Amino acid sequence: MPETESRTQRIRGPSPPNRPDWAVSTVCRCGTNLDGTAICPVTGADVALDEVHFYVTLHNETISAVQPDEFDHFVVADGAFGELEQLLEDE
């Protein structure tokens, strides 16, 4: 990956599995001070939210001027970014 290309630039746009109207908007590597876990849709593993992980934001553009665009997110385990790229490319 070129140094100037961010993770978001690498995977922005594709739809995740089972969500054809949604597109990846942003990807950031982060940790939070939240307790709990989330299931990584890429690996199926539990991801501790207080440990470093990838936070993937999804965007669903609406047609209506009255209804705002929708946003959602999912968590990907740290170290599974390559698998995330592959999953999105396969769709």
C-alpha positions in Angstrom: 0.0 0.0 0.0 1.4 3.4 -0.9 2.1 5.6 2.1 -0.4 8.2 0.9 -3.3 5.7 0.5 -5.4 5.3 3.7 -7.3 2.2 4.7 -10.5 4.0 3.8 -9.3 4.8 0.3 -8.4 1.2 -0.2 -11.9 -0.2 0.6 -14.3 2.7 0.2 -17.4 1.9 -1.9 -18.0 -1.8 -1.9 -21.1 -3.2 -0.3 -20.6 -5.6 2.6 -22.2 -9.0 2.3 -26.0 -9.1 2.7 -26.2 -5.3 2.5 -26.3 -4.4 -1.2 -27.6 -0.9 -0.8 -24.9 0.1 1.7 -21.3 1.1 1.0 -18.2 1.4 3.1 -17.8 5.0 4.0 -14.8 5.1 6.4 -12.5 2.8 8.2 -10.5 3.7 11.2 -8.3 1.8 13.7 -9.3 2.7 17.2 -9.9 1.5 20.7 -12.6 2.8 23.0 -13.2 2.9 26.7 -16.4 0.9 26.3 -16.9 -2.4 28.1 -18.2 -5.3 26.1 -17.5 -7.1 22.9 -18.8 -7.1 19.3 -18.8 -10.0 16.8 -16.4 -9.4 13.9 -18.4 -10.3 10.7 -15.1 -11.1 9.0 -13.6 -13.6 11.4 -16.6 -14.5 13.6 -14.5 -13.7 16.7 -15.5 -11.6 19.7 -13.7 -8.3 19.6 -13.2 -6.5 22.9 -14.2 -2.9 22.4 -11.6 -1.6 24.8 -8.8 -3.1 22.7 -7.6 -1.9 19.3 -9.9 -2.8 16.4 -11.2 -1.4 13.1 -14.4 0.6 13.1 -16.1 0.4 9.7 -18.8 3.0 8.9 -21.4 2.2 6.3 -23.5 4.7 4.4 -26.9 4.1 2.7 -27.8 7.1 0.5 -31.5 7.7 0.4 -33.3 9.1 -2.6 -35.7 11.2 -0.6 -34.9 14.8 0.2 -37.0 14.5 3.3 -35.4 11.3 4.7 -31.7 11.7 5.7 -29.1 9.2 4.6 -28.6 6.3 6.9 -25.3 5.3 8.7 -24.4 2.1 10.5 -21.1 0.5 11.6 -19.4 -2.8 12.4 -16.3 -3.8 14.2 -13.5 -5.8 12.7 -10.8 -7.5 14.7 -7.3 -5.9 14.7 -5.2 -7.9 12.3 -8.2 -8.9 10.0 -8.0 -5.9 7.7 -6.7 -8.1 4.8 -9.6 -10.4 5.3 -12.0 -7.5 5.2 -10.5 -6.3 1.9 -10.9 -9.8 0.5 -14.5 -10.1 1.7 -15.5 -6.9 0.1 -13.7 -7.7 -3.2 -15.4 -11.0 -3.4 -18.9 -9.5 -3.2 
